[in-house]
Amino acid sequence: MSRCSRLLGLLLGLSWLGCASAPPGASGATGGSSGGGTGGTGNVSVTNPSSTYSQNMGSSAVFPYPQGHALPNCTFPAYNTDTVETAYTNWKAKFFDGTKIIRPENGNDTVSEGIGYGMLIGVFMNDQPLFDTLWAYAKAHPSNKNDGLMTWCIPSGQTGSCSGSGSATDGDEDMAYALLMASKQWSGGSSYGSDAATLIANIFTHEVSGNILEGGDGFNKANELDPSYFAPSYYRAFATVDSGHNWMGVLDQCYTILAAASGSYGLVPNWVNQSGTGVMRSSGATDDLSFGYDACRTPFRIGMDYCLNGDSRGQAYAQLISSFYSSKSTSASLSGISDGYTTTGQNPTGALGDYAAGMAFLGPAGVGAMAAGDSEATLRNVSYLTIKAYTTSPAMNTSGTFTYYHASWGVLSLMAMSGNFWDMTQ
């Protein structure tokens, strides 16, 4: 669960101040990396991973990195697998402390969301030690509901750390999907598969109301929903191992709510009710009503369903948000995209939108652009180049740009835009 305070949002945006020109690396509309892949339904050309990477990760994976796995309905930008490897290495060095994923800009606390991101990255990058360490940490920090889910936040003891005891659905579903992928990735995967099935059933039992995906086990409200938690491609996979629950009903309900919340531009609010209208949580702020640091993830989760499964509802959403993003960018730069909008495309007064968007916006924008089709190839390509610059440049790694939330979505988006994030169960 993001739960980004306005202060944190401002801090994440400070490094973008003064970026009137294109970020480093975003010099053109198409990728120029050697050994890149084109995606689509054909074979994808990829470079070989470095010998050091191969030695560190071992060779027991069924799908060792890099894969360049073609997505049936989407085309990749020109990419280089060394870029993804470097981004992953930089991310791990800064945010994995040996036992968990930390948020340095929030007092080194840990959120279940970050554990989920790390497990997803670990399984697709073939980092089993990272994966196993994070899953062990998740199991050691259960929600106070005693329902087999992880508590959403573990404070570090430092000033500024979060506090919380209930679960967050996005972290739980990312962990569950990662476990399901692990059952296909590594030998001896039966334990991963069993853990996945148990967690998936617990998510449905404690974080779904009817067919409505809730925010966590402490919400128990069908009218405080986060559209950026909607992950329809996951629910198709969940249904294959949890036939006792109506995951396809959840999928359809997510698309129904998303369509109602999308408006003319795909700018869904951070939080909505089941009618798709923006709502303020009891613990929230006016940011809840805007497209901000929660909602920015939506194009990734929805776009991947079209890329993998061809659901036209996913592409319809991707085309809306991609068209809006394109109207704010150029063939060389995404610096015109802000870090928040009202549902009608304006910058909120006294809230979000004061700064240029970071990777948590721009990475998912690139994945959404893949799903939107050839008309958004420029947005897709410039997104890749921008994320590449901010995840692989040593200078950027010491700046405010490479923060936990932005960097995590930067790495995940690079993986998706290079064929290294897909459904291994298919």
Buried (B, 14 or more C-beta within 10 A) or exposed (E): BBBBBBEBBBBBBEBBEEBEEBBBBBBBBBBEBEBBBBBBEEEBBBBEBBEEBBEEBEEEBEBBBBBBBBBEBBBBBBBBBBBBBBBBBBBBEBBBEEEBBBBBBBBBBBBBBBBBBBBBBBBBBBBBEBBBBBBEBBEEBBBEBEBBBBBBBBBBEEEBBBEBEBBBBBBBBBBBBBBBBBBBBBEEBEEBBEBBBBBBBBBBEBBBBEBBBBBBBBBEBBBBBBBBBBBBBBBBBBBBBBEEBBBBBBBBBBBBBBBBBBBEBBBBBBBBBBEBBBBBBEEBEBBBBBBBBBBBBBBBBBBBBBBBBBBEBBBBBBBBBBBBBBEBBBBBBBBEBBBBBBBEBEBBEEBBBBBBBBBBBBBBBBBBBBBBBEEBBBBBBBBBBBBBBBBBBEEBBEEBBBBBBBBBBBBBBBBBBBBBBBBBBE
